[in-house]
Amino acid sequence: MENLPKRLAASGAVEIAVKLGSISGGRVLDVATESGDFINSLMKTLKAYDYFIGIDISKKALETARKRFAGQPVKLVEMNAELLEFDNESFDTVCMAYSLHHLNRIDKVLTEMHRVLKPGGHLIIQEEFRDGKQTEAQTTNILQHAWDAQIDSLLGETHKMTFTKDKVEEIIGSLQLERVETFESTRPLFCLFCEKALGCEDPKWERTLKGSLEEIDAGLKRLAEVADPKARIRLQKQGEELKERNRKFGNESPSQLFAIGEKA
Ligand SMILES: C[S@@+](CC[C@H](N)C(=O)[O-])C[C@H]1O[C@@H](n2cnc3c(N)ncnc32)[C@H](O)[C@@H]1O
């Protein structure tokens, strides 16, 4: 993590990595793991670990992770986090990144995550939030995410607008953990290990813009499957406005909360 670009170095992500470096993860469960970005970051930051189990409700979401972690101590299982198929207190660390707003029943998932964690074990939550002081480029990302989430919702998938910071804190508070430490960062943890980190210092970097416009085009394509014509027209227009906004202000990750606590 030496020689990090300036804005990334000042983002708050380094402090999170330092904290993780003091934790021996043991048996780690990553809930809603998708392509395994969070497992990858934890492998690079935790002081030690025995193995990871990543679960996701979507078989397709796990495909990338399966290839990525071949030959490594990572097991990937298709499973609903509302009903974890693990014994009580069977993990030393249980975590979830960027998924609270994707859950149909947050309460059920958190209860399950708490159940399978051993007393004294670490529970880690990372989630972005939509309010507070955000740059114009971060606001682009927040608006684009809300637009994308609306399309997913119209197509029957649970995908909510990113929560406010207070809401994320309230959700974390509901876990009644001990020794909770909360960090705030303007960059995701994985940026510390990303080859694109230098380019991403500029929110209008051409690769960022290209990726973002491609994501909007993918959303517009999905929009064609939405049955309600009024919603289609409204979201089509918003999609074009978002393209303009990306060109004008750029796009970068919203601010994030990162909480680590211990089970009593
Ligand atoms: C934004 S992605 C997760 C990103 C990932 N954790 C990372 O760090 O890059 C949200 C994931 O939540 C998963 N998901 C939603 N509801 C779930 C549930 N009830 N059980 C397990 N996974 C779920 C989705 O399939 C999706 O892959």
The ligand as a Gaussian input file, in Angstrom:
#p B3LYP/6-31G(d) Opt

LIG

0 1
 C      -23.730000      -5.914000      -4.874000
 S      -23.682000      -7.610000      -4.863000
 C      -22.478000      -8.035000      -3.665000
 C      -21.088000      -7.536000      -3.896000
 C      -19.988000      -8.280000      -3.192000
 N      -20.278000      -8.579000      -1.815000
 C      -18.676000      -7.501000      -3.296000
 O      -18.066000      -7.218000      -2.265000
 O      -18.284000      -7.175000      -4.404000
 C      -25.148000      -8.109000      -4.049000
 C      -25.328000      -9.608000      -4.036000
 O      -26.328000      -9.944000      -3.070000
 C      -26.854000     -11.194000      -3.476000
 N      -28.048000     -11.497000      -2.663000
 C      -29.203000     -10.805000      -2.623000
 N      -30.063000     -11.396000      -1.757000
 C      -29.438000     -12.476000      -1.228000
 C      -29.797000     -13.473000      -0.295000
 N      -31.003000     -13.497000       0.296000
 N      -28.901000     -14.444000      -0.001000
 C      -27.683000     -14.447000      -0.595000
 N      -27.281000     -13.529000      -1.495000
 C      -28.139000     -12.550000      -1.812000
 C      -27.078000     -10.980000      -4.951000
 O      -27.251000     -12.189000      -5.652000
 C      -25.802000     -10.217000      -5.359000
 O      -24.822000     -11.070000      -5.882000

